[in-house]
Amino acid sequence: MVVAVYAWALIPPAVRLASRSWDPKLDITSELYGWPDVTRQVELELESSRASVAGFDDIAVVGPHWIICAQLEASLEGRARVGCNTPVADDFDAWWPRARWRDADVVIWVTDTRFGPRPELPRHATLRSRDIEIRRAGRVIRVFTVAVLTRSALAVLPSHGRG
């Protein structure tokens, strides 16, 4: 049994042995796949964004749930501040409170299809967004989205009507 579990988790083609009803969203081993690709994209966005901001805390990498946030924190190894938008308070709220990351000039939002839309950030506009398909044995098992949100002057200005 141990060998079968290792093979399932660590040998991508093993998924071919699954029935057609196999759902990668319900398979916990899907959590193991995709992080190098996502980390590479986040690092590219960090590099691109650093030219336009003043300091380290002016860029936030944020996920919708501690599952995503913890992977980002581990994979970025301190190269960026990681915030989290989990529906309930968690450790990330103590490490970098929501009020702080919501105030960053650039928010790099990282999610996958299991989670809902990005948080409401009225002072930010989406600059660009990229979907990253993760495949295992030729089947799409996850789709990540990496979106760059920037503080927009137009987003913070009140609308002025003619009176």
N, C-alpha and C positions, 0 to 999 in steps of 0.2 A: 504494500500500500504506500509506503514512504517513497519508493522509487516512482510509482505512478504519479504521486503528487508533485515530486520534483520535476518529472518529465513534463507534466501539464503546465507547470508554472514557468519553467526555464527553457523549454524547447518550443519555439513558436509554431512549427508545423504540427505539433501534437493536436492543435485545435481541429485539424482535418478529421480526427477520429470522433469528433462530437457529432451528435445528430443535428439535423437541420433546425431543430427547435432550440439549439443552444443560443442563449442571449448574452452577448458580451457585457451588457449593462449589469447583469446579475452575477457575473463571474468576477470575484474579487481579484483574480490574477491580472485582470485588465488594468488595475492600478499600477502594475509594474511597467507598463509599456507607454512610450511616448515622451517621457521626461527629457531625454537628451535633445530631441527635436524642439520641444517647447522651450527648454532652457536656452538653446542656441538662438531662437527667435527673440526671446526676452532680452538676451545679451545684446543682440543687434539693435533692438529698440532703445535699450539703455545707452548704448554708445551714440546713437543718433540724437537722443534727447539731451545728453549731457552738454552738448555744444550750445544749447539754448537756455540753460538754467544756471542760476547762481551757485547753488550748493547741493550737497549730498541729500539733504532732506527735502529738496524741491522736486524729487522724483519718488513716486511710490509705486511699488509693484503690489497689486492687490488681487486677491481671489475671493470667490463668493462663499467659501466654506473652509473650515480649518483643514480639511483633507487636501485641498489644493494649496492652501497657504503653507502648510508644513512641507510639502514637496518643494515649493518655491524657495522657502527659507533654506532648506538643506542643499538644494542644487545651486543656489546663487552664492552660498558660502560667504555671506557678509558683503557682497559687492553692491547690494542695494537694500533699502529698507523695505520690509514686507509687511503690509497691512492686511486685515482680513475683515470681510463683511458677512461673517456667519450670522444667521438670524438671531442667535442669542449670544450674550457676552461669553468670551473665551479668553485664553491666555494671550492671544494677540492683542486684545484690548488693553492689557497692561503693558505689553512690550512696545506697541506703537498705537496709541489710541486713535479711534476713528476720526475724531476732530482734527488730529494732526495730518493723517494721510489724505483726508478730504480737502485739506487746504494746500496740498502740494500743487506746484505748477503743472506737473505732468503726472498722470496716473496711467500706469500700464496695467490694464485689466486682463486677467487670465482666467478663463473658465473652460468648462466642457459642457456637452449637451445635457448633462444631468441637472444642471442648475439654471435658474431663471435669468432674467435680464440683469444688466449691470445696475449698480445703485444709482439713485437719482443724485446727480451732481450738477445742479443748475448753472454753476459757474464754469463748467467744462463742456467742450464740444469734442466729438470724435474726429481725430485727425486722420487716422487710418485704422484698418482692421484686417486681420489675416486669419483664415481658418487653416488648421493643420490636421489633416486626416492621418490617423494612426492605423496601420494595417497589421494584421497577424495572420500569416498563412494566406494572404491575398484578400482577407475579409476586413472591412472597416470595423474596428472595435471601439474607437473613440474619435471624436472630433473636438479639438480644442479651438478656442478663439483667443487671439492676442490682439487687444485693441489699445491704441494710444489715444488718451483723452488729454486735451490741453486746456489750460485756463484760457477762456476766450473773452476778449474785451467786449464782444457783442453779447455774450451770454450774461454779463454782469450789469450791463447798462439798462436802466429802465426804459421802457418805450415811452416816447414823447408824442402825445397827440396834439393836434392843432386846436387851439381853443379860442 
